[in-house]
Amino acid sequence: MIITGMSAIDWWRTPPKIRAAWLTQEQLLAADAPTGYLVQSLSKQRSNAAEPIRHIQNRLLGDLKGVRLPIHLLVSQHAPETKNALVQAHRMYREIPSSYVRDIGNGLSVVSPAVALVQVAGALGFYKTLELMYEFCGIFTRFTPTHRARAAMSQLKADGEWEAASRKRGIEGVFAYYTDSGSMEPMYTPSGERLPWTPCFTRRGAFANMCKRPPLIRCDDLAASISELRGIHGIQVARKAVRQVQPGAGSPLEVKMNMIVSLPPRYGGEGWPRPHLNRRIAFSPAAKAMTAADSCVGDLVWSRERVVLEVNGFDFHADEEGFKISSGRTSALEAMGYTVIDITYDQMSSSEALELKLERLGQCLGVPLQKRTVSFLGKRQKLHAALFSHERL
């Protein structure tokens, strides 16, 4: 049995520390009674329960706690289809190559990130699929916890392994994608382990439904996989989207802004030169005198034009110091000849305010805005509506 589609997206988005934390029903009930009673009733084993239900029941409070219900599974074409509040089991008429399936133990597997992205592309459409690809190839994960996952987070926090650990200074984690020279930052610890996932918090200390982590898949690997896959609904949308994805995004708002400035005009973008996303900038000796740091990380960086676009959203950085709020950061960059432009969520989500920011950015980059023809404005409106809809990915 293979976890598939949006359920696979949920599985890959679940922080490993939450997957590994096993809950008791008592802990779940204490965290959220209504959902706890639902899960408690579902977890009562029936002797004649279908095999998919038995597999899922045993892991609801384990490694599947971050996956929304019902959980979608692929089963063999001879197995019965199962549809209830817990499981949606679909017959698999075309075998998925073993290289695109990850065994997660006890008879259960999950499709690879590439397959999962293709499987959801048909329903999501081009823009939302591209956003998801940016996320999977970037250094962040959107994670809206289920009630089960939130109970696990509460337990981890009580044990000092969630919020407290993420706020230690000097914590190992992913805070940039590119080095100052433009190469990819190391995504492994000195001992050879993948860098850990670090949760992000709002300025008020609440979990921001986002973690920083190494990329789930490289852009080149995603493109190669999608070119090989056949016979999956959504493959054409995925093939179109993967041509536009870039690596290194660090937040949903960075993705949206980069799509606006970088997508070709036929998709409603400005078609400007692509920036580096989350590139480290080393400070000169004079710039260091203005800030306590040796470097900073710019959201969208055009190195040749010496322009940095900072996207200020709701999410706080995972480290307490925070690259984006370091004292003197902007002054240090400006002393090195950079132009720093800030844009907020409100400005980005307003077509009128966004237009003013794009005019300023275009002047700094030395590139013109796309001609505001009726055709282009219709495509821009479509892009903007897709990016700022409240539909959950």
C-alpha positions as CSV (number, residue, x, y, z in Angstrom):
1,M,0.0,0.0,0.0
2,I,1.3,3.4,-1.0
3,I,0.4,6.8,0.4
4,T,-0.4,9.0,-2.6
5,G,-1.4,12.4,-3.9
6,M,-2.1,15.2,-1.3
7,S,-1.6,12.7,1.5
8,A,1.9,12.1,0.3
9,I,2.5,15.9,0.1
10,D,1.4,16.0,3.8
11,W,3.8,13.2,4.7
12,W,6.8,14.9,3.1
13,R,5.8,18.2,4.8
14,T,5.6,16.7,8.3
15,P,8.7,17.6,10.3
16,P,10.7,14.4,11.1
17,K,10.6,15.2,14.8
18,I,6.8,15.2,14.7
19,R,6.7,12.0,12.7
20,A,9.0,10.3,15.2
21,A,7.0,11.4,18.3
22,W,4.4,8.7,19.2
23,L,1.3,9.8,21.0
24,T,-1.0,8.0,23.4
25,Q,-4.7,8.4,23.1
26,E,-4.6,10.0,26.5
27,Q,-2.2,12.7,25.3
28,L,-4.4,13.4,22.3
29,L,-7.5,13.6,24.3
30,A,-5.8,16.0,26.7
31,A,-4.8,18.2,23.7
32,D,-8.0,18.2,21.8
33,A,-11.1,16.3,23.1
34,P,-13.4,16.3,20.0
35,T,-10.7,15.1,17.6
36,G,-9.4,12.7,20.2
37,Y,-12.8,11.0,20.5
38,L,-13.0,10.7,16.7
39,V,-9.6,9.0,16.5
40,Q,-10.4,6.9,19.6
41,S,-13.5,5.5,17.9
42,L,-11.7,4.9,14.6
43,S,-8.8,3.1,16.4
44,K,-11.0,0.4,17.7
45,Q,-10.0,-2.7,15.7
46,R,-12.7,-4.8,14.1
47,S,-11.8,-8.3,13.2
48,N,-13.3,-7.8,9.7
49,A,-11.7,-4.4,9.1
50,A,-10.1,-4.0,5.6
51,E,-6.3,-4.2,5.5
52,P,-5.8,-0.5,4.6
53,I,-7.8,0.5,7.6
54,R,-5.8,-1.7,9.9
55,H,-2.6,-0.3,8.6
56,I,-3.6,3.3,9.0
57,Q,-5.3,2.8,12.4
58,N,-2.0,1.5,13.9
59,R,-0.1,4.6,12.8
60,L,-2.6,7.5,13.2
61,L,-0.8,8.5,16.4
62,G,2.6,7.6,15.0
63,D,4.3,8.7,11.8
64,L,1.0,9.6,10.0
65,K,-0.1,12.2,12.5
66,G,0.7,15.1,10.2
67,V,-1.4,13.6,7.3
68,R,-4.9,14.9,7.0
69,L,-7.8,12.5,7.0
70,P,-8.9,10.6,4.9
71,I,-5.5,9.3,4.0
72,H,-5.3,8.4,0.3
73,L,-3.6,5.0,-0.6
74,L,-2.9,3.1,-3.7
75,V,-3.6,-0.6,-3.4
76,S,-3.2,-3.5,-5.9
77,Q,-5.7,-3.8,-8.7
78,H,-7.1,-7.0,-7.1
79,A,-7.6,-5.4,-3.6
80,P,-11.0,-3.9,-2.7
81,E,-11.4,-0.2,-2.8
82,T,-12.0,1.4,0.6
83,K,-13.7,4.7,1.3
84,N,-14.5,6.0,4.7
85,A,-13.5,8.9,7.0
86,L,-10.1,7.3,7.7
87,V,-8.9,5.9,4.4
88,Q,-9.5,6.3,0.7
89,A,-7.9,3.3,-1.0
90,H,-7.7,3.4,-4.8
91,R,-6.8,0.5,-7.1
92,M,-3.4,1.0,-8.8
93,Y,-3.7,0.0,-12.5
94,R,-0.2,1.2,-13.5
95,E,2.7,0.2,-11.3
96,I,4.9,3.0,-10.0
97,P,8.6,2.2,-10.5
98,S,10.3,1.2,-7.2
99,S,12.8,4.1,-7.5
100,Y,9.8,6.5,-7.0
101,V,8.5,4.9,-3.9
102,R,9.9,5.1,-0.4
103,D,9.3,2.2,2.0
104,I,8.3,3.6,5.5
105,G,7.9,0.2,7.1
106,N,5.3,-2.4,8.0
107,G,3.8,-2.8,4.5
108,L,3.4,0.9,3.9
109,S,5.2,3.2,1.4
110,V,4.9,6.7,0.2
111,V,5.4,8.1,-3.4
112,S,8.5,10.3,-4.0
113,P,8.2,14.1,-3.9
114,A,8.3,14.1,-7.8
115,V,5.4,11.6,-8.1
116,A,3.4,13.4,-5.5
117,L,3.8,16.7,-7.2
118,V,2.6,15.2,-10.5
119,Q,-0.3,13.5,-8.9
120,V,-1.7,16.7,-7.5
121,A,-0.9,18.9,-10.5
122,G,-4.1,18.2,-12.4
123,A,-6.3,19.3,-9.6
124,L,-4.2,22.3,-8.5
125,G,-3.4,23.8,-11.9
126,F,-0.3,25.5,-13.2
127,Y,0.3,28.3,-10.6
128,K,-0.4,26.3,-7.4
129,T,1.6,23.4,-8.7
130,L,4.5,25.7,-9.4
131,E,4.2,27.1,-5.9
132,L,4.5,23.6,-4.5
133,M,7.5,22.9,-6.6
134,Y,9.2,26.0,-5.4
135,E,8.6,24.8,-1.8
136,F,9.8,21.3,-2.4
137,C,13.0,22.6,-4.1
138,G,13.4,25.4,-1.6
139,I,14.5,25.6,2.1
140,F,11.1,25.8,3.8
141,T,8.0,23.7,4.4
142,R,4.5,24.9,5.0
143,F,3.1,22.8,7.7
144,T,-0.4,23.4,9.1
145,P,-0.6,20.9,11.9
146,T,-3.5,18.4,12.2
147,H,-4.9,18.1,15.7
148,R,-2.8,15.0,16.1
149,A,0.4,16.8,15.1
150,R,-0.4,19.7,17.3
151,A,-0.7,17.4,20.3
152,A,2.7,16.0,19.4
153,M,4.1,19.6,19.2
154,S,2.7,20.3,22.6
155,Q,4.4,17.2,24.0
156,L,7.7,18.1,22.3
157,K,7.5,21.6,23.7
158,A,6.9,20.3,27.2
159,D,9.9,18.1,26.8
160,G,12.0,21.1,25.6
161,E,12.5,19.7,22.1
162,W,10.4,22.1,20.0
163,E,10.2,25.8,20.6
164,A,13.0,26.0,23.2
165,A,15.5,24.1,21.0
166,S,14.7,26.2,17.9
167,R,15.5,29.4,19.7
168,K,19.0,28.5,20.8
169,R,21.7,30.8,19.4
170,G,24.1,28.9,17.2
171,I,21.6,26.2,16.3
172,E,22.5,24.1,13.3
173,G,20.0,24.7,10.5
174,V,19.3,26.0,7.0
175,F,19.3,29.8,6.8
176,A,20.6,30.3,3.2
177,Y,20.6,28.4,-0.1
178,Y,23.5,30.2,-1.9
179,T,26.9,31.1,-0.6
180,D,28.4,34.6,-1.2
181,S,30.1,33.1,-4.3
182,G,26.8,31.7,-5.7
183,S,27.4,28.0,-5.0
184,M,24.9,26.0,-2.9
185,E,25.4,26.2,0.8
186,P,26.3,22.9,2.6
187,M,23.1,21.1,3.7
188,Y,24.9,18.6,5.9
189,T,26.5,18.9,9.4
190,P,30.3,18.4,9.7
191,S,29.5,14.8,10.8
192,G,27.7,14.1,7.5
193,E,24.1,14.3,8.7
194,R,21.4,16.3,6.9
195,L,20.8,19.6,8.6
196,P,17.8,19.5,10.9
197,W,14.4,21.0,10.4
198,T,13.9,24.2,12.4
199,P,10.4,25.6,13.2
200,C,9.7,29.2,12.6
201,F,7.8,31.4,15.1
202,T,5.9,34.7,14.9
203,R,7.1,37.7,16.8
204,R,4.6,36.7,19.5
205,G,6.1,33.3,19.8
206,A,3.4,31.2,18.1
207,F,4.4,28.5,15.6
208,A,4.2,30.1,12.1
209,N,3.1,27.0,10.3
210,M,6.5,26.8,8.6
211,C,9.8,25.1,9.1
212,K,13.2,25.7,7.5
213,R,14.9,22.6,6.1
214,P,17.2,21.3,3.3
215,P,15.4,20.9,-0.1
216,L,13.3,17.8,-0.4
217,I,14.4,17.5,-4.1
218,R,16.8,19.4,-6.4
219,C,15.3,21.2,-9.3
220,D,17.3,19.2,-11.8
221,D,16.3,15.9,-10.2
222,L,12.6,17.0,-10.3
223,A,12.8,17.9,-13.9
224,A,14.5,14.6,-14.8
225,S,11.9,12.6,-12.9
226,I,9.0,14.4,-14.5
227,S,10.4,13.8,-17.9
228,E,10.6,10.1,-17.2
229,L,7.2,9.6,-15.6
230,R,4.3,8.5,-17.8
231,G,0.6,7.9,-17.6
232,I,-0.1,10.0,-14.5
233,H,-3.0,12.5,-14.5
234,G,-1.4,15.9,-14.2
235,I,1.8,15.2,-16.0
236,Q,1.3,17.9,-18.6
237,V,0.7,20.5,-16.0
238,A,3.7,19.4,-14.1
239,R,6.0,19.4,-17.1
240,K,5.0,23.0,-17.9
241,A,5.5,24.1,-14.3
242,V,8.9,22.4,-13.7
243,R,10.3,24.5,-16.5
244,Q,9.7,27.7,-14.4
245,V,10.8,26.5,-10.9
246,Q,13.9,27.9,-9.2
247,P,15.7,26.6,-6.2
248,G,16.3,28.3,-2.9
249,A,13.0,29.9,-1.9
250,G,12.8,30.4,1.9
251,S,9.1,31.3,2.4
252,P,5.7,31.3,0.6
253,L,5.9,35.1,0.0
254,E,9.3,34.9,-1.5
255,V,7.9,32.3,-4.0
256,K,5.0,34.6,-4.9
257,M,7.2,37.7,-5.4
258,N,9.7,35.7,-7.5
259,M,6.9,34.4,-9.7
260,I,5.6,37.9,-10.3
261,V,9.0,39.3,-11.3
262,S,10.5,36.2,-13.0
263,L,7.7,34.3,-14.8
264,P,7.4,35.0,-18.6
265,P,4.7,37.5,-19.6
266,R,2.6,34.7,-21.0
267,Y,2.0,33.7,-17.4
268,G,1.5,37.2,-16.1
269,G,5.1,37.8,-14.9
270,E,7.5,40.6,-15.7
271,G,10.0,38.3,-17.3
272,W,12.9,40.0,-15.6
273,P,16.3,38.4,-15.0
274,R,16.0,35.7,-12.3
275,P,17.5,36.6,-8.9
276,H,19.3,34.3,-6.5
277,L,16.9,33.3,-3.8
278,N,18.4,33.4,-0.2
279,R,21.9,34.2,-1.2
280,R,24.4,35.0,1.5
281,I,26.2,38.4,1.2
282,A,29.5,38.8,3.0
283,F,30.0,42.2,4.6
284,S,33.1,44.3,3.8
285,P,35.2,45.4,6.8
286,A,33.5,48.9,6.6
287,A,30.1,47.3,6.5
288,K,30.9,45.0,9.5
289,A,31.4,48.1,11.6
290,M,27.7,48.9,11.1
291,T,26.4,45.5,12.3
292,A,27.3,42.7,14.6
293,A,27.2,40.1,11.8
294,D,29.8,39.0,9.2
295,S,27.1,38.4,6.6
296,C,23.4,38.5,5.9
297,V,21.0,36.6,3.6
298,G,19.0,38.4,1.0
299,D,15.6,37.1,-0.1
300,L,15.9,38.0,-3.8
301,V,19.4,39.1,-4.8
302,W,20.5,40.5,-8.1
303,S,24.3,40.5,-7.5
304,R,25.4,42.1,-10.8
305,E,22.9,44.9,-10.4
306,R,23.6,45.2,-6.6
307,V,19.9,45.0,-5.8
308,V,18.3,43.1,-2.8
309,L,14.5,42.7,-2.5
310,E,13.4,41.9,1.0
311,V,10.0,40.2,1.4
312,N,8.6,40.9,4.9
313,G,5.8,38.6,5.8
314,F,4.2,37.2,8.9
315,D,6.9,34.6,9.6
316,F,9.8,35.0,11.9
317,H,13.2,33.4,11.3
318,A,13.9,30.2,13.1
319,D,17.0,31.6,14.9
320,E,16.6,34.1,17.7
321,E,19.0,36.6,16.2
322,G,17.3,36.7,12.8
323,F,19.1,37.7,9.7
324,K,16.3,40.0,8.7
325,I,16.2,42.1,11.9
326,S,20.0,42.5,12.6
327,S,20.7,46.0,13.6
328,G,22.4,48.0,10.8
329,R,21.9,45.4,8.1
330,T,20.4,47.7,5.5
331,S,23.0,50.4,6.2
332,A,25.7,47.8,5.8
333,L,24.4,46.7,2.5
334,E,24.0,50.2,1.2
335,A,27.5,51.0,2.3
336,M,28.6,48.2,-0.1
337,G,26.7,49.7,-3.0
338,Y,23.5,47.7,-2.7
339,T,20.0,49.1,-3.2
340,V,17.7,47.5,-0.7
341,I,13.9,47.4,-1.4
342,D,11.4,46.1,1.1
343,I,7.9,44.8,0.2
344,T,5.3,43.6,2.6
345,Y,2.4,41.1,2.3
346,D,-0.1,44.0,2.2
347,Q,1.8,45.7,-0.6
348,M,2.2,42.5,-2.6
349,S,-1.5,41.5,-2.3
350,S,-2.7,44.9,-3.4
351,S,-2.4,45.3,-7.2
352,E,-2.0,49.1,-6.9
353,A,0.7,49.0,-4.3
354,L,2.5,46.1,-6.1
355,E,2.6,48.2,-9.3
356,L,4.4,51.0,-7.5
357,K,7.0,48.6,-6.0
358,L,7.6,47.0,-9.4
359,E,8.2,50.4,-11.0
360,R,10.8,51.1,-8.3
361,L,12.4,47.7,-8.6
362,G,12.5,47.9,-12.4
363,Q,14.3,51.2,-12.2
364,C,16.9,49.8,-9.9
365,L,17.4,46.8,-12.1
366,G,17.5,48.8,-15.3
367,V,14.6,46.9,-16.9
368,P,11.2,48.1,-18.1
369,L,7.9,46.9,-17.0
370,Q,6.0,44.8,-19.4
371,K,3.6,46.9,-21.5
372,R,0.3,47.0,-19.7
373,T,-1.8,45.8,-22.7
374,V,-5.3,44.4,-22.1
375,S,-3.9,40.9,-22.8
376,F,-1.0,41.2,-20.3
377,L,-3.2,42.7,-17.6
378,G,-5.6,39.8,-17.9
379,K,-2.8,37.4,-17.4
380,R,-1.4,39.4,-14.5
381,Q,-4.8,39.4,-12.8
382,K,-5.0,35.6,-13.2
383,L,-1.6,35.2,-11.7
384,H,-2.3,37.6,-8.8
385,A,-5.6,35.9,-8.1
386,A,-4.0,32.5,-8.0
387,L,-1.2,33.6,-5.7
388,F,-3.3,35.4,-3.2
389,S,-6.3,33.2,-3.0
390,H,-7.0,31.7,0.4
391,E,-7.1,28.2,-0.9
392,R,-4.9,25.9,1.2
393,L,-2.2,24.0,-0.7
